[in-house]
C-alpha cells in the first residue's frame, strides 16, 4: 500500500491546529455564578431497576425527541458497562436538544462526567469545553472540575491555574481538602483524592495571577 506523504510545513501546521483545538481559554479571576441545573443528573422518570429501564426504553422508542429519557437511559447504560449504547443515546440526545440551551448544558455536563468516570478524560474535557463562555459566564463548578480532568491528562500547569481560580473565589473553602466531601458530595472519593493532589501542588507552588 502506498504511504501518504505530507510536506513538513503541512505536518507542523496540522499539529499546531490540533494543539489549538485542545487548548482551553485562560481561567477568569473569579467563579461566583450559580449553575446548579447544569450539574444535576438528567431525570425524566423516577424509579429503579428493570422497571425504570423498561419505562425509559419505551419512552425513547415512542418519542424520538425525548431528550431527558435518552440522557437518563444513557447514564444507566454507561454505569452498567454498556458503553456503546450509552454513547449512542447521549449523542442522539445532543442532536435532539436544539433550542433548549439549559437542557443542552445539562446533557453535555452529564455526558462529560460519565466519560470521565469511564476513564475517557480527553473526551470528557471536550464535552465540558463546550460549556465555557456561555451563560452563566463563570459557574462555580468549572474550576475544580477542569482542574481535576486536566490533572488526569497530565496537563499540570493548566490544572493548577484552574484550581487557583477556585481558591481566589472561595479561599476559605478550597484551601483545605477536608472541605471536599461537603463541597463535592456527588464526587467519588477517588476523585476527591485526585483533587487533593492538585491542592497540594497548588500549595507548593501557587501560580501568579494573571
Phi, psi and omega in degrees: 000134181287132179277141176281136180237138180235146175301149181303318182299321179295317180298318179294320179295320179296317178298322178296320178296321178297317179298316179298321181295330183267352184284159177246153171295156179297145178298150172285173181288317184227155181225079183261351187290134173283140180209045187298328182298320183299319188268008175278146170301146176281120183233110175269323183223146174270151178143191180199166174068201184297328181297317178295316180301316180298318180294317179295316180297322178294320179294319178297318180293325184280325186230096179302338182270006183281089184293316184299315180296321178298314182294320179294318179293327177298318179295317178301316181295316181299318185279353174254011175087007180262070189295319181298317178295318179300315180300315180300317182291316179297317182292324175294320177299318180293324177294326186269357188271008183306137176092352180235087185297322180300312181290325178300317178295319181295315179296316181297319179295315181294321176299315179299317182294320178293323175296318179301312182292341175272004180084008180267070190293318181296318180290327174298315179300321180297321177293314183289331179299326180296341183268359178277141174085358177269212177235131002292150189285329185220068182288145186294339182287338190292312183302309180292324182293313180289325175300319181297308185290325177294324176297317178296330179274004180064028173261070195294316183295323177292319178301316180294323179297320179289321178295324178301327178294323176296317181293319177300322184288312183224074186300325181291339182267314190268002177277354188220120181293344176296342179275350190296323181299323178282320182287327188231061187294337182270356179279152172288154180300324180296329178284323175295325178293320178296321178292329175297328174295320177297315179302315180298319178293322178296317180296327180288329184204074183294131179290151178284156174241135001276000000 
